[in-house]
Amino acid sequence: MFLVTGATGGLGRRIVRRLREQATPVRAFVRLAAAYQELEDRGAEIFIGNLQCDRDIRKACQGVQYVISAHGSGDNAEALDYRANIDLIDCAKAANVQHFVFISVLGAERHYEDAPTFKAKRAVERYLQQSGLAYTILRPSGFASNLLPIAEQFRRTGIYLLIGDPESRSSIISTDDLAKIAVDSVSIADAHNQILPVGGPEILKRGDIPKIFGHLFNREPFLINPPVLALDGLRTVLGLVNPHLQASLGTLRTLLADEFYCTPEEIQRVEAIYQFRLETLEHFLRRYLAI
């Protein structure tokens, strides 16, 4: 039995889908207000709970052999990215879970002081390494699925908003590939007790993405390219009325202002461990946009 947190998110939903395609029992940890009907229809066991409640986490871990922590923080990194994962690790250990897969973030080790999510993910990584649990820590770059609504908007308007330097590099991971890697990590010995950067098979400049959209939809992109300083101004204004939101925007600024890509050697290592070729961003988009 797998326990998957963040089961209704873009990655968690794909993890549950993959497990059920293999007829593997999976317990999907969801919020009451979440849209979880698809997961239930696929045969997942639905556990309705709150990741900020350690009692719910303890109950969810009962009878579980494997845990995949795939939930995000929204605007509350301390409660969800940090505290909920610490409780999840403790409860998994108490329940004698055999393997714990943690979805971290590429660059978690870089000490971004202004990025609460990065700091929380790194602290959880250290805690998991010291917990005594068998683990795999995955550090993905940006999710390809996050570009799907942007691609649909581009299809309608031809407009692409790119904040920051178009020359900044990234290696966007197919969300389906990441789901496969997360699931397979529990059964591949070379993935055990490893921290693995995970990205797509190509290093892209951020300015390449609207060019890919233009190629897919056969139209010239209209690029809007404000500097990251524009976000700094917005953060300053928001900080006057909502300091918590101002802090959470620090993570967004970090993502926009810095490069997040895997080296060719890191990608080759992942492909060798998991024995498959990673999907390019263009191929992922073609599949989902029916182009």
Kinemage of the C-alpha trace (Angstrom):
@kinemage 1
@onewidth
@group {chain A} dominant
@subgroup {mainchain}
@vectorlist {calphas} color= white
{ca met a 1} P 0.000 0.000 0.000
{ca phe a 2} L 1.268 3.446 -1.015
{ca leu a 3} L 0.283 6.659 0.735
{ca val a 4} L 0.391 9.713 -1.550
{ca thr a 5} L 0.050 13.225 -0.163
{ca gly a 6} L -0.866 16.044 -2.509
{ca ala a 7} L -2.864 13.429 -4.389
{ca thr a 8} L -5.093 15.917 -6.227
{ca gly a 9} L -2.200 18.098 -7.405
{ca gly a 10} L -0.669 17.942 -10.862
{ca leu a 11} L 2.038 15.501 -9.773
{ca gly a 12} L 0.111 13.606 -7.081
{ca arg a 13} L -2.772 12.850 -9.431
{ca arg a 14} L -0.354 11.360 -11.949
{ca ile a 15} L 1.338 9.278 -9.256
{ca val a 16} L -1.990 7.829 -8.139
{ca arg a 17} L -2.999 7.230 -11.761
{ca arg a 18} L 0.231 5.352 -12.459
{ca leu a 19} L -0.121 3.184 -9.348
{ca arg a 20} L -3.684 2.248 -10.227
{ca glu a 21} L -2.698 1.434 -13.824
{ca gln a 22} L -0.383 -1.130 -12.230
{ca ala a 23} L -3.225 -2.313 -9.955
{ca thr a 24} L -1.170 -1.212 -6.934
{ca pro a 25} L -3.114 -0.309 -3.779
{ca val a 26} L -2.831 3.394 -2.991
{ca arg a 27} L -4.266 5.634 -0.312
{ca ala a 28} L -4.765 9.193 -1.541
{ca phe a 29} L -4.509 11.847 1.186
{ca val a 30} L -6.911 14.628 0.156
{ca arg a 31} L -8.704 17.627 1.595
{ca leu a 32} L -12.490 17.482 1.882
{ca ala a 33} L -12.850 20.402 -0.532
{ca ala a 34} L -10.533 18.866 -3.142
{ca ala a 35} L -11.690 17.339 -6.432
{ca tyr a 36} L -10.859 13.668 -5.825
{ca gln a 37} L -13.623 11.847 -7.749
{ca glu a 38} L -11.258 10.765 -10.523
{ca leu a 39} L -8.935 9.127 -7.977
{ca glu a 40} L -11.831 7.295 -6.368
{ca asp a 41} L -13.087 6.153 -9.769
{ca arg a 42} L -9.642 4.695 -10.478
{ca gly a 43} L -9.851 2.609 -7.334
{ca ala a 44} L -7.714 4.652 -4.968
{ca glu a 45} L -8.598 4.568 -1.278
{ca ile a 46} L -9.564 8.109 -0.339
{ca phe a 47} L -8.328 9.417 3.006
{ca ile a 48} L -9.835 12.799 3.845
{ca gly a 49} L -7.670 14.680 6.262
{ca asn a 50} L -5.615 17.739 7.132
{ca leu a 51} L -1.834 17.664 6.793
{ca gln a 52} L -1.630 20.178 9.627
{ca cys a 53} L -3.198 17.602 11.982
{ca asp a 54} L -0.725 14.978 13.215
{ca arg a 55} L -3.597 12.680 14.243
{ca asp a 56} L -4.777 12.544 10.624
{ca ile a 57} L -1.236 11.809 9.458
{ca arg a 58} L -0.865 8.968 11.976
{ca lys a 59} L -4.126 7.393 10.824
{ca ala a 60} L -3.183 7.769 7.152
{ca cys a 61} L 0.135 5.943 7.708
{ca gln a 62} L -1.443 2.857 9.273
{ca gly a 63} L -0.889 -0.247 7.142
{ca val a 64} L 1.258 1.620 4.616
{ca gln a 65} L 4.533 0.290 3.191
{ca tyr a 66} L 5.519 3.258 1.034
{ca val a 67} L 4.994 7.021 1.320
{ca ile a 68} L 5.314 9.561 -1.481
{ca ser a 69} L 5.206 13.138 -0.218
{ca ala a 70} L 4.071 15.163 -3.229
{ca his a 71} L 2.129 18.010 -1.628
{ca gly a 72} L 2.955 21.668 -2.114
{ca ser a 73} L 2.757 24.535 0.311
{ca gly a 74} L 0.592 27.091 -1.413
{ca asp a 75} L 1.484 30.202 0.579
{ca asn a 76} L 2.279 28.402 3.853
{ca ala a 77} L 5.737 26.838 3.562
{ca glu a 78} L 6.281 26.520 7.305
{ca ala a 79} L 3.082 24.544 7.957
{ca leu a 80} L 2.982 22.334 4.857
{ca asp a 81} L 6.438 22.158 3.282
{ca tyr a 82} L 8.130 21.831 6.675
{ca arg a 83} L 5.943 20.867 9.627
{ca ala a 84} L 3.617 18.491 7.773
{ca asn a 85} L 6.567 16.637 6.231
{ca ile a 86} L 8.352 16.331 9.583
{ca asp a 87} L 5.191 14.831 11.092
{ca leu a 88} L 4.793 12.582 8.052
{ca ile a 89} L 8.341 11.264 8.434
{ca asp a 90} L 7.851 10.630 12.167
{ca cys a 91} L 4.556 8.803 11.610
{ca ala a 92} L 6.005 6.795 8.723
{ca lys a 93} L 8.857 5.662 10.936
{ca ala a 94} L 6.468 4.716 13.760
{ca ala a 95} L 4.366 2.737 11.242
{ca asn a 96} L 7.449 0.848 9.958
{ca val a 97} L 7.141 2.262 6.452
{ca gln a 98} L 9.678 0.589 4.162
{ca his a 99} L 10.517 3.540 1.898
{ca phe a 100} L 9.830 7.288 1.847
{ca val a 101} L 9.958 9.310 -1.380
{ca phe a 102} L 10.193 13.063 -0.876
{ca ile a 103} L 9.589 15.524 -3.701
{ca ser a 104} L 11.931 18.395 -2.957
{ca val a 105} L 12.992 21.145 -5.364
{ca leu a 106} L 16.012 21.700 -7.590
{ca gly a 107} L 18.327 24.131 -5.828
{ca ala a 108} L 17.189 23.278 -2.304
{ca glu a 109} L 20.819 23.146 -1.201
{ca arg a 110} L 21.658 26.672 -2.437
{ca his a 111} L 20.666 28.500 0.767
{ca tyr a 112} L 18.171 30.958 -0.726
{ca glu a 113} L 17.434 33.025 2.371
{ca asp a 114} L 14.469 34.801 0.775
{ca ala a 115} L 12.697 31.603 -0.359
{ca pro a 116} L 10.691 29.897 2.430
{ca thr a 117} L 9.818 26.843 0.323
{ca phe a 118} L 13.462 26.164 -0.543
{ca lys a 119} L 14.522 26.506 3.083
{ca ala a 120} L 11.723 24.216 4.266
{ca lys a 121} L 12.480 21.562 1.638
{ca arg a 122} L 16.164 21.496 2.567
{ca ala a 123} L 15.379 21.180 6.273
{ca val a 124} L 13.056 18.241 5.528
{ca glu a 125} L 15.739 16.602 3.369
{ca arg a 126} L 18.173 16.689 6.290
{ca tyr a 127} L 15.567 15.372 8.713
{ca leu a 128} L 14.669 12.498 6.396
{ca gln a 129} L 18.329 11.567 5.899
{ca gln a 130} L 18.783 11.359 9.667
{ca ser a 131} L 15.476 9.578 10.354
{ca gly a 132} L 16.642 6.011 9.769
{ca leu a 133} L 14.017 5.516 7.054
{ca ala a 134} L 15.021 4.256 3.625
{ca tyr a 135} L 14.434 7.208 1.317
{ca thr a 136} L 14.717 8.735 -2.118
{ca ile a 137} L 14.827 12.525 -2.393
{ca leu a 138} L 13.925 13.892 -5.820
{ca arg a 139} L 14.820 17.466 -6.723
{ca pro a 140} L 12.810 18.307 -9.844
{ca ser a 141} L 13.078 21.393 -11.984
{ca gly a 142} L 9.864 23.034 -13.200
{ca phe a 143} L 6.880 20.778 -13.988
{ca ala a 144} L 5.844 20.631 -17.638
{ca ser a 145} L 2.195 20.381 -16.552
{ca asn a 146} L 2.398 23.913 -15.129
{ca leu a 147} L 2.837 25.169 -18.693
{ca leu a 148} L -0.374 23.605 -20.018
{ca pro a 149} L -2.744 26.455 -19.015
{ca ile a 150} L -0.167 28.978 -20.246
{ca ala a 151} L -0.011 27.129 -23.564
{ca glu a 152} L -3.807 27.185 -23.864
{ca gln a 153} L -3.822 30.914 -23.204
{ca phe a 154} L -1.120 31.359 -25.842
{ca arg a 155} L -3.203 29.328 -28.297
{ca arg a 156} L -6.032 31.861 -27.841
{ca thr a 157} L -4.046 35.099 -27.689
{ca gly a 158} L -0.480 34.578 -28.923
{ca ile a 159} L 0.723 36.456 -25.827
{ca tyr a 160} L 3.483 35.114 -23.573
{ca leu a 161} L 4.449 36.791 -20.278
{ca leu a 162} L 8.086 36.147 -19.390
{ca ile a 163} L 9.271 37.836 -16.207
{ca gly a 164} L 13.043 38.161 -15.920
{ca asp a 165} L 15.979 37.165 -18.087
{ca pro a 166} L 15.047 35.179 -21.244
{ca glu a 167} L 18.588 33.737 -21.252
{ca ser a 168} L 18.130 31.987 -17.867
{ca arg a 169} L 18.363 28.222 -18.272
{ca ser a 170} L 15.987 25.523 -17.083
{ca ser a 171} L 15.369 21.815 -17.653
{ca ile a 172} L 11.638 21.323 -17.338
{ca ile a 173} L 10.610 17.798 -16.354
{ca ser a 174} L 7.671 15.913 -17.848
{ca thr a 175} L 5.290 15.534 -14.910
{ca asp a 176} L 4.451 12.031 -16.133
{ca asp a 177} L 8.145 11.093 -16.079
{ca leu a 178} L 8.466 12.453 -12.546
{ca ala a 179} L 5.452 10.385 -11.435
{ca lys a 180} L 7.066 7.247 -12.892
{ca ile a 181} L 10.360 8.028 -11.168
{ca ala a 182} L 8.638 8.614 -7.817
{ca val a 183} L 6.769 5.292 -8.012
{ca asp a 184} L 9.740 3.277 -9.258
{ca ser a 185} L 12.085 4.686 -6.608
{ca val a 186} L 10.786 2.282 -3.962
{ca ser a 187} L 11.810 -0.793 -5.981
{ca ile a 188} L 15.084 0.302 -7.628
{ca ala a 189} L 18.050 -0.304 -5.345
{ca asp a 190} L 20.240 2.328 -7.032
{ca ala a 191} L 17.661 4.982 -6.128
{ca his a 192} L 17.646 4.123 -2.424
{ca asn a 193} L 19.105 6.647 0.003
{ca gln a 194} L 19.922 9.028 -2.846
{ca ile a 195} L 19.299 12.692 -3.585
{ca leu a 196} L 18.626 12.976 -7.310
{ca pro a 197} L 18.273 16.173 -9.362
{ca val a 198} L 15.591 15.483 -11.973
{ca gly a 199} L 14.980 17.547 -15.097
{ca gly a 200} L 14.072 17.149 -18.710
{ca pro a 201} L 16.572 15.836 -21.286
{ca glu a 202} L 17.342 19.303 -22.679
{ca ile a 203} L 18.600 22.539 -21.170
{ca leu a 204} L 16.288 25.288 -22.360
{ca lys a 205} L 16.579 29.028 -22.121
{ca arg a 206} L 13.396 30.511 -20.692
{ca gly a 207} L 13.048 32.455 -23.913
{ca asp a 208} L 12.892 29.153 -25.802
{ca ile a 209} L 9.485 28.323 -24.317
{ca pro a 210} L 7.445 30.940 -26.248
{ca lys a 211} L 9.362 29.842 -29.369
{ca ile a 212} L 8.200 26.264 -28.744
{ca phe a 213} L 4.640 27.528 -28.309
{ca gly a 214} L 4.949 29.503 -31.539
{ca his a 215} L 6.155 26.404 -33.367
{ca leu a 216} L 3.353 24.245 -31.956
{ca phe a 217} L 0.583 26.707 -32.795
{ca asn a 218} L 2.157 28.174 -35.937
{ca arg a 219} L 2.022 31.769 -34.764
{ca glu a 220} L 4.564 34.418 -33.834
{ca pro a 221} L 4.713 34.961 -30.056
{ca phe a 222} L 3.946 38.417 -28.693
{ca leu a 223} L 6.406 38.532 -25.812
{ca ile a 224} L 5.853 40.674 -22.720
{ca asn a 225} L 9.099 40.717 -20.726
{ca pro a 226} L 9.052 42.826 -17.539
{ca pro a 227} L 12.148 42.676 -15.306
{ca val a 228} L 12.191 40.844 -11.979
{ca leu a 229} L 12.401 44.294 -10.355
{ca ala a 230} L 8.724 44.717 -11.218
{ca leu a 231} L 7.942 41.847 -8.838
{ca asp a 232} L 10.085 43.477 -6.159
{ca gly a 233} L 7.917 46.560 -6.358
{ca leu a 234} L 4.769 44.472 -6.006
{ca arg a 235} L 6.220 42.642 -2.997
{ca thr a 236} L 7.010 45.938 -1.293
{ca val a 237} L 3.442 47.183 -1.730
{ca leu a 238} L 1.921 43.877 -0.571
{ca gly a 239} L 4.199 43.853 2.449
{ca leu a 240} L 2.431 46.920 3.779
{ca val a 241} L -0.851 45.018 4.028
{ca asn a 242} L 0.117 41.336 4.103
{ca pro a 243} L 3.635 40.489 5.364
{ca his a 244} L 2.906 36.731 5.079
{ca leu a 245} L 2.150 37.025 1.355
{ca gln a 246} L 5.228 39.189 0.874
{ca ala a 247} L 7.384 36.433 2.371
{ca ser a 248} L 5.800 33.725 0.226
{ca leu a 249} L 6.521 35.763 -2.918
{ca gly a 250} L 10.201 35.404 -2.069
{ca thr a 251} L 10.069 31.846 -3.392
{ca leu a 252} L 8.503 33.046 -6.656
{ca arg a 253} L 11.194 35.698 -7.013
{ca thr a 254} L 13.890 33.083 -6.505
{ca leu a 255} L 12.370 30.901 -9.218
{ca leu a 256} L 12.189 33.831 -11.630
{ca ala a 257} L 15.608 35.316 -10.879
{ca asp a 258} L 17.784 32.189 -10.847
{ca glu a 259} L 18.641 29.295 -13.149
{ca phe a 260} L 17.313 25.801 -12.442
{ca tyr a 261} L 18.661 23.129 -14.749
{ca cys a 262} L 20.223 19.683 -14.517
{ca thr a 263} L 23.584 18.932 -16.095
{ca pro a 264} L 23.785 16.349 -18.883
{ca glu a 265} L 25.600 14.051 -16.445
{ca glu a 266} L 22.761 14.308 -13.926
{ca ile a 267} L 20.187 13.500 -16.600
{ca gln a 268} L 22.232 10.540 -17.847
{ca arg a 269} L 22.429 9.230 -14.296
{ca val a 270} L 18.645 9.402 -13.837
{ca glu a 271} L 18.021 7.704 -17.189
{ca ala a 272} L 20.516 4.963 -16.275
{ca ile a 273} L 18.982 4.347 -12.829
{ca tyr a 274} L 15.373 4.259 -14.037
{ca gln a 275} L 16.078 2.714 -17.445
{ca phe a 276} L 14.046 4.982 -19.718
{ca arg a 277} L 14.510 8.093 -21.846
{ca leu a 278} L 13.109 11.300 -20.440
{ca glu a 279} L 10.498 13.180 -22.453
{ca thr a 280} L 11.174 16.558 -24.043
{ca leu a 281} L 8.961 19.526 -23.250
{ca glu a 282} L 7.693 19.775 -26.833
{ca his a 283} L 6.685 16.107 -26.887
{ca phe a 284} L 4.854 16.494 -23.562
{ca leu a 285} L 2.945 19.523 -24.837
{ca arg a 286} L 2.016 17.797 -28.093
{ca arg a 287} L 0.534 14.863 -26.177
{ca tyr a 288} L -1.620 16.986 -23.896
{ca leu a 289} L -2.626 19.669 -26.366
{ca ala a 290} L -3.499 17.126 -29.080
{ca ile a 291} L -1.318 18.801 -31.679
